[in-house]
Amino acid sequence: MKRNYTKFRIFLRRLTFREKAGILIFFLLLLISLFQTTVDIKKNRIIKEKPGFVFKKIKIIYKPIHRITDIVPVNCSHVIPIVYTKVISLDSLPVEQKKRKFIDMVLPSILIQNFELKQYRAFVHYIKKKLEEGKEILPQEQEIIGNLLEKYNADGLNELLTKLNVNPVSIVLAQAAIESGWGSSRFFVQANNLFGVWTFDKKHASKIKAKKANVYLKAYPNILESVKDYYDSINRGWAYKKFRLVRLKTDDPYLLTNHLEKYSILRGIYVQRVKNIIKSNKLHKYDNCRISPDYVYQ
């Protein structure tokens, strides 16, 4: 052993400085390579053992409306996810055609938003189950949950699930129909504003201003953004706390509508109007519509 060590020292002494440096660099690169391989193996093991939640997405088609024929008729079982960026008034159409075209315009955006909310809701259930089973929550999962808790001002996952939910499509359609006059109001035509929402923020305001207050009609780049804002109001507003609790127990639009009295100063009259719109136009048949699977991907 001592003889071999002596030979190794003689070998090193005979090496030039460049040769010694080359050997040192070689071994450094070898160590780095081994370290990276170990990291990659560990990462691959984590991915295999903890695949994480996979969010599904929708391939949205954005489209302006210049004439009535630009509105694509919907097929309830395979709704094409078209979001209209510019609309026109439907006021000149016969009543039944106006209602039909209005639903064709608005339904895809409602379904897109419902799809997204259901995805996040499923994710929260997934995280809740992991916690119950004592499994590790990945950093990216913690970030998403943190953002959701902050957005919905929720103290925990149970409260988050109460707020992060969807309404029956029939209710959203009925409220949009009332607030926009079935797609004929100036608010809708000029600002893509389906629900008559006002704002103090000039950044998101239209040119339409209240007569006796420094408040403006809120403008949206498309119909989907108007629907999203509607849901933010329903899912986060203090006025709809009872509505959200009842929503956990039933998806019956007529029962749920009873708890929307604070949506309008008309209170009970407004509630009855929503119910009448749903019933007389058979809007409940749209509650089971879905986005075409051809436009859904991971």
C-alpha positions as a printed Julia matrix, in Angstrom:
298×3 Matrix{Float64}:
   0.0    0.0     0.0
   2.87   2.36    0.99
   4.73   1.52   -2.24
   1.64   2.38   -4.33
   1.22   5.67   -2.47
   4.86   6.55   -3.17
   4.41   5.81   -6.89
   1.26   8.02   -6.93
   3.2   10.93   -5.38
   6.0   10.54   -7.93
   3.37  10.48  -10.68
   1.84  13.73   -9.43
   5.23  15.46   -9.19
   5.98  14.63  -12.83
   2.71  16.25  -14.0
   2.79  19.77  -15.4
   0.64  22.52  -13.88
  -1.74  22.38  -16.86
  -2.12  18.59  -16.51
  -2.86  18.92  -12.78
  -5.45  21.63  -13.46
  -7.08  19.47  -16.12
  -7.41  16.51  -13.74
  -8.88  18.78  -11.03
 -11.43  20.24  -13.44
 -12.35  16.74  -14.6
 -13.1   15.58  -11.06
 -15.07  18.77  -10.3
 -17.23  18.23  -13.36
 -17.72  14.6   -12.38
 -18.91  15.63   -8.9
 -21.29  18.23  -10.35
 -22.68  15.64  -12.76
 -23.23  13.13   -9.95
 -24.95  15.78   -7.82
 -27.27  16.8   -10.68
 -28.1   13.17  -11.38
 -29.05  12.68   -7.73
 -31.29  15.78   -7.84
 -32.96  14.64  -11.07
 -33.64  11.19   -9.62
 -35.16  12.75   -6.51
 -37.34  15.1    -8.57
 -38.51  12.28  -10.8
 -39.42  10.22   -7.72
 -41.43  13.13   -6.29
 -43.27  13.59   -9.58
 -44.14   9.89   -9.73
 -45.24   9.68   -6.12
 -47.02  13.07   -6.0
 -48.38  13.92   -9.44
 -50.35  16.95   -8.24
 -53.69  18.26   -9.42
 -54.08  18.69  -13.18
 -56.19  21.68  -14.2
 -58.24  21.31  -17.35
 -58.49  24.34  -19.6
 -60.79  25.56  -22.35
 -59.67  26.76  -25.76
 -61.69  29.99  -25.91
 -62.67  31.6   -29.21
 -62.92  35.4   -29.02
 -65.22  36.99  -31.54
 -66.87  40.39  -32.18
 -70.48  40.72  -33.33
 -71.12  43.06  -36.24
 -74.43  41.6   -37.36
 -77.0   39.16  -36.0
 -75.68  36.32  -38.15
 -72.33  36.53  -36.31
 -74.01  35.01  -33.24
 -73.41  31.24  -33.27
 -76.42  29.13  -32.19
 -75.7   26.94  -29.18
 -76.1   23.19  -28.93
 -76.68  22.51  -25.24
 -74.7   19.27  -25.11
 -71.73  20.64  -27.09
 -71.53  24.4   -26.56
 -68.7   26.04  -28.48
 -66.77  28.33  -26.06
 -67.2   31.59  -27.94
 -66.65  34.79  -25.97
 -68.04  37.85  -27.71
 -65.85  40.94  -27.47
 -68.25  43.35  -29.13
 -72.03  43.12  -29.13
 -74.94  44.78  -30.88
 -78.41  45.62  -29.66
 -81.05  42.92  -30.11
 -83.88  45.39  -29.6
 -85.03  45.32  -33.23
 -85.62  41.56  -33.26
 -88.99  39.88  -32.58
 -89.27  38.97  -28.89
 -88.7   35.23  -29.2
 -85.78  35.64  -31.6
 -84.25  38.29  -29.35
 -84.36  35.94  -26.37
 -82.91  33.09  -28.38
 -80.02  35.2   -29.67
 -79.38  36.62  -26.24
 -78.99  33.13  -24.78
 -76.74  32.16  -27.71
 -74.52  35.14  -26.86
 -74.34  34.77  -23.1
 -74.55  31.03  -22.39
 -70.98  30.14  -23.53
 -69.42  32.7   -21.18
 -71.48  31.46  -18.23
 -70.44  27.87  -18.92
 -66.77  28.84  -19.29
 -66.79  30.61  -15.94
 -68.67  27.77  -14.25
 -66.11  25.33  -15.67
 -63.23  27.36  -14.23
 -64.86  27.7   -10.8
 -65.56  23.96  -10.7
 -61.9   23.27  -11.49
 -60.73  25.38   -8.57
 -63.37  23.86   -6.34
 -62.16  20.35   -7.23
 -58.61  21.5    -6.48
 -59.6   22.69   -3.0
 -61.26  19.31   -2.32
 -58.05  17.63   -3.51
 -55.92  19.7    -1.1
 -58.35  19.09    1.74
 -58.08  15.33    1.19
 -54.27  15.49    1.14
 -54.26  17.31    4.46
 -56.65  14.77    5.99
 -54.36  11.96    4.85
 -51.25  13.72    6.17
 -49.69  14.1     2.73
 -47.24  16.85    1.81
 -48.62  19.95    0.09
 -46.33  20.97   -2.76
 -45.07  24.6    -2.96
 -47.07  25.36   -6.12
 -50.19  23.97   -4.47
 -49.61  26.14   -1.41
 -49.3   29.19   -3.64
 -52.62  28.51   -5.42
 -54.46  27.87   -2.15
 -52.94  31.0    -0.61
 -54.11  33.13   -3.52
 -57.63  31.67   -3.34
 -57.89  32.2     0.42
 -56.79  35.8    -0.03
 -59.1   36.49   -2.97
 -62.19  35.12   -1.22
 -61.16  36.42    2.22
 -61.65  32.92    3.64
 -60.29  31.71    7.0
 -59.96  28.09    5.88
 -60.79  25.52    3.23
 -64.36  24.96    4.42
 -65.2   28.65    4.14
 -63.41  28.77    0.81
 -65.6   25.93   -0.51
 -68.68  27.86    0.62
 -67.65  30.89   -1.41
 -65.92  29.21   -4.36
 -68.99  27.77   -6.06
 -71.27  28.1    -9.08
 -74.88  29.16   -9.58
 -77.4   27.31  -11.72
 -77.1   28.65  -15.27
 -80.81  29.5   -15.26
 -80.33  32.04  -12.46
 -77.39  33.75  -14.16
 -79.28  33.91  -17.47
 -82.4   35.31  -15.81
 -80.49  38.01  -13.94
 -78.55  38.94  -17.08
 -81.8   39.12  -19.05
 -83.38  41.43  -16.48
 -80.38  43.73  -16.09
 -79.65  44.01  -19.84
 -83.21  43.96  -21.18
 -82.46  40.74  -23.05
 -79.45  42.34  -24.72
 -81.0   45.64  -25.66
 -79.75  48.02  -22.94
 -77.26  50.78  -23.63
 -75.13  49.42  -20.78
 -74.77  46.08  -22.51
 -74.19  47.4   -26.02
 -71.65  50.08  -25.1
 -69.79  48.39  -22.26
 -70.42  44.59  -22.47
 -72.03  45.14  -19.07
 -74.6   42.39  -18.52
 -75.51  43.15  -14.92
 -75.63  46.94  -14.68
 -72.47  47.17  -12.54
 -71.15  50.64  -11.6
 -67.64  51.63  -10.51
 -65.73  54.55   -8.99
 -62.55  53.39  -10.74
 -62.1   55.39  -13.95
 -59.59  52.8   -15.18
 -62.45  50.33  -15.75
 -65.16  52.86  -16.5
 -67.16  53.52  -19.64
 -68.19  56.96  -20.82
 -71.58  56.54  -19.14
 -71.64  58.5   -15.85
 -74.31  58.71  -13.18
 -76.12  62.07  -13.19
 -75.72  63.0    -9.52
 -72.66  61.02   -8.45
 -69.03  60.55   -9.46
 -69.65  56.95  -10.48
 -69.39  55.34  -13.9
 -70.84  52.33  -15.62
 -68.2   49.61  -15.54
 -66.83  48.58  -18.94
 -65.6   45.1   -19.82
 -63.45  43.91  -22.73
 -65.85  41.02  -23.35
 -68.93  39.22  -22.0
 -66.88  36.68  -20.03
 -65.3   39.4   -17.9
 -68.76  40.7   -17.04
 -69.82  37.22  -15.93
 -66.64  36.87  -13.83
 -67.37  40.16  -12.08
 -70.92  39.02  -11.36
 -69.58  35.86   -9.71
 -67.04  37.85   -7.68
 -69.94  39.86   -6.28
 -72.09  36.8    -5.49
 -69.24  34.7    -4.09
 -67.56  37.39   -2.0
 -70.24  39.95   -1.09
 -71.64  40.05    2.45
 -75.17  40.44    1.08
 -75.17  36.9    -0.35
 -73.88  34.97    2.67
 -77.22  33.17    3.17
 -77.47  32.48   -0.57
 -74.04  30.78   -0.5
 -74.96  28.61    2.47
 -78.21  27.46    0.84
 -76.29  26.85   -2.4
 -74.29  24.15   -0.62
 -77.49  22.2    -0.01
 -79.43  22.65   -3.24
 -79.09  23.68   -6.87
 -82.82  24.32   -7.26
 -82.97  27.77   -8.93
 -86.37  28.58   -7.4
 -85.18  27.89   -3.85
 -81.9   29.72   -4.34
 -83.52  32.77   -5.86
 -85.33  33.43   -2.57
 -82.0   34.54   -1.14
 -81.12  37.07   -3.84
 -83.39  39.78   -2.45
 -80.42  42.05   -1.66
 -79.33  42.07   -5.31
 -81.89  44.79   -6.05
 -83.6   47.57   -4.11
 -86.84  45.96   -5.28
 -86.14  43.08   -2.88
 -89.06  40.6    -3.04
 -90.35  42.01   -6.32
 -86.94  41.37   -7.91
 -86.89  37.8    -6.58
 -90.28  37.14   -8.12
 -89.15  38.64  -11.42
 -86.17  36.29  -11.57
 -88.41  33.31  -10.86
 -90.91  34.38  -13.52
 -88.16  34.81  -16.11
 -86.8   31.33  -15.38
 -90.23  29.7   -15.48
 -91.79  31.51  -18.46
 -88.68  31.01  -20.61
 -87.9   27.5   -19.35
 -84.36  28.56  -18.55
 -83.83  25.57  -16.24
 -83.25  23.45  -19.35
 -79.87  25.19  -19.7
 -78.69  24.1   -16.26
 -77.24  20.89  -17.72
 -75.55  22.4   -20.77
 -71.83  21.83  -21.13
 -68.82  23.02  -23.11
 -67.95  20.8   -26.05
 -65.22  18.3   -25.02
 -63.45  19.14  -28.3
 -62.38  22.45  -26.72
 -61.23  21.09  -23.35
 -57.58  20.17  -22.8
 -55.0   19.65  -20.05
